[in-house]
Amino acid sequence: MMENILPTTSDPRQSPAEIARRLVLVAVLALPLITWIASLGNPITYFHFDLPPGQVMYILAKLAGLYVFVLLWLQVMFGLLKGDPWGRFLLLHWTVSQHRLLGITTLLAAWAHYLLFFTAVSLRKDAIGYDLLLPQFSNGIYLIAVSLGWLALVGLNLVALTGLLRARTGGLWSLAHRLSLAVFVVALIHAQMIGSEAKSGFWFTVHLLFAVTVLLALIRRFMPRALQVTRQENR
């Protein structure tokens, strides 16, 4: 996907503004890796010392989780600002096929996050983490936070499945795709509750900025329609 993001000097259509937008997108995609390294120090040292069982899986699950949040945000913003001039600053000239590729990447990252975390917990407990296979909302804040992540994963799978079966699901795929906004909100709450990076000022600011931009995109998308309906009713 990176070859579609990075600028090419041989393309005369690459204006300075377009190159700047691509660099902004690359910076957004680098945020999870930078945050992950900053929170761990030198990740390579984790492979040179005796660590608690599952610790390497934990830190890899953390990286995957950070990327899920950023990729999901990009997906939601694409859906809300598709065809909108305001969306070009971030979304460039993405096609529907690129949107699908990003969706598949997001889904794979989400599954990697879940499976790495499941493996880490199982190794730490020296037993299969059966309690992570289904949501639990009555056994403490920690399991509630984990269960919200489980719900976000289920919702993301539903969105992806209806998108892949678009021709067979009729209008259901459009309705299910709107579920991605709810998935983003649940994922945000999950990350804020359980993510250690979310307690830091930088990643908390990222969460806040992403939430605000999604809210602004929602207003941009639906406010004109609401005003138009109001005007028609007042005639």
Backbone hydrogen bonds, N-H to C=O, Kabsch-Sander energy under -0.5 kcal/mol:
donor,donor_aa,acceptor,acceptor_aa,energy
4,N,1,M,-1.2
5,I,2,M,-1.4
6,L,2,M,-2.6
11,D,8,T,-1.1
14,Q,11,D,-1.8
15,S,13,R,-1.5
19,I,15,S,-2.4
20,A,16,P,-2.4
21,R,17,A,-2.0
22,R,18,E,-2.0
23,L,19,I,-2.2
24,V,20,A,-2.1
25,L,21,R,-1.9
26,V,22,R,-2.3
27,A,23,L,-2.3
28,V,24,V,-2.1
29,L,25,L,-2.3
30,A,26,V,-1.3
31,L,27,A,-0.9
31,L,28,V,-0.8
34,I,30,A,-2.4
35,T,31,L,-2.7
36,W,32,P,-2.6
37,I,33,L,-2.5
38,A,34,I,-2.4
39,S,35,T,-1.9
40,L,36,W,-1.4
41,G,37,I,-2.5
42,N,40,L,-0.6
45,T,42,N,-1.4
46,Y,43,P,-1.5
47,F,44,I,-1.9
48,H,45,T,-1.5
49,F,45,T,-0.5
55,Q,52,P,-2.1
58,Y,54,G,-2.0
59,I,55,Q,-2.2
60,L,56,V,-2.0
61,A,57,M,-2.5
62,K,58,Y,-2.0
63,L,59,I,-1.7
64,A,60,L,-2.3
65,G,61,A,-2.4
66,L,62,K,-2.1
67,Y,63,L,-1.9
68,V,64,A,-2.2
69,F,65,G,-1.8
70,V,66,L,-1.6
71,L,67,Y,-2.8
72,L,68,V,-2.6
73,W,69,F,-2.0
74,L,70,V,-2.1
75,Q,71,L,-2.1
76,V,72,L,-2.5
77,M,73,W,-2.6
78,F,74,L,-2.3
79,G,75,Q,-2.3
80,L,76,V,-2.3
81,L,77,M,-2.4
82,K,78,F,-0.9
84,D,81,L,-2.4
87,G,84,D,-1.2
88,R,84,D,-0.6
88,R,85,P,-1.0
89,F,86,W,-0.9
90,L,87,G,-0.8
91,L,87,G,-3.4
92,L,88,R,-1.2
94,W,91,L,-1.6
99,H,95,T,-2.1
100,R,96,V,-2.3
101,L,97,S,-2.2
102,L,98,Q,-2.5
103,G,99,H,-2.1
104,I,100,R,-2.6
105,T,101,L,-2.4
106,T,102,L,-2.5
107,L,103,G,-2.4
108,L,104,I,-2.6
109,A,105,T,-2.4
110,A,106,T,-2.2
111,W,107,L,-2.4
112,A,108,L,-2.4
113,H,109,A,-2.4
114,Y,110,A,-2.3
115,L,111,W,-3.0
116,L,112,A,-2.5
117,F,113,H,-2.0
118,F,114,Y,-2.9
119,T,115,L,-2.5
120,A,116,L,-2.4
121,V,117,F,-2.6
122,S,118,F,-2.2
123,L,119,T,-2.6
124,R,120,A,-2.4
125,K,121,V,-2.4
126,D,122,S,-1.0
127,A,122,S,-1.8
130,Y,128,I,-2.3
132,L,129,G,-2.0
133,L,130,Y,-1.7
136,Q,143,L,-0.5
144,I,140,G,-1.7
145,A,141,I,-2.6
146,V,142,Y,-2.3
147,S,143,L,-2.4
148,L,144,I,-2.0
149,G,145,A,-1.5
150,W,146,V,-1.9
151,L,147,S,-2.5
152,A,148,L,-2.3
153,L,149,G,-2.0
154,V,150,W,-2.2
155,G,151,L,-2.6
156,L,152,A,-2.3
157,N,153,L,-2.2
158,L,154,V,-2.0
159,V,155,G,-2.3
160,A,156,L,-2.4
161,L,157,N,-2.8
162,T,158,L,-2.3
163,G,159,V,-1.6
164,L,160,A,-2.4
165,L,161,L,-2.0
166,R,163,G,-1.1
168,R,165,L,-1.3
169,T,165,L,-1.6
170,G,166,R,-0.7
172,L,169,T,-2.0
173,W,170,G,-0.8
175,L,171,G,-1.6
176,A,172,L,-2.9
177,H,173,W,-2.4
178,R,174,S,-1.2
179,L,176,A,-1.1
180,S,177,H,-1.6
181,L,178,R,-1.3
182,A,178,R,-0.6
183,V,179,L,-2.5
184,F,180,S,-2.2
185,V,181,L,-2.0
186,V,182,A,-2.6
187,A,183,V,-2.8
188,L,184,F,-2.4
189,I,185,V,-2.2
190,H,186,V,-2.7
191,A,187,A,-2.8
192,Q,188,L,-2.3
193,M,189,I,-2.1
194,I,190,H,-2.3
195,G,191,A,-2.0
199,K,196,S,-1.0
200,S,197,E,-1.7
204,F,200,S,-1.9
205,T,201,G,-1.8
206,V,202,F,-1.9
207,H,203,W,-2.5
208,L,204,F,-2.4
209,L,205,T,-2.9
210,F,206,V,-2.7
211,A,207,H,-2.4
212,V,208,L,-2.4
213,T,209,L,-2.6
214,V,210,F,-2.1
215,L,211,A,-2.1
216,L,212,V,-2.7
217,A,213,T,-2.3
218,L,214,V,-2.3
219,I,215,L,-2.2
220,R,216,L,-2.7
221,R,217,A,-2.2
222,F,218,L,-2.7
223,M,219,I,-2.4
226,A,222,F,-2.3
227,L,223,M,-2.6
228,Q,224,P,-2.2
229,V,225,R,-2.4
230,T,226,A,-2.1
231,R,227,L,-2.3
232,Q,228,Q,-2.1
233,E,229,V,-2.1
234,N,230,T,-1.5
235,R,231,R,-0.6
235,R,232,Q,-0.7
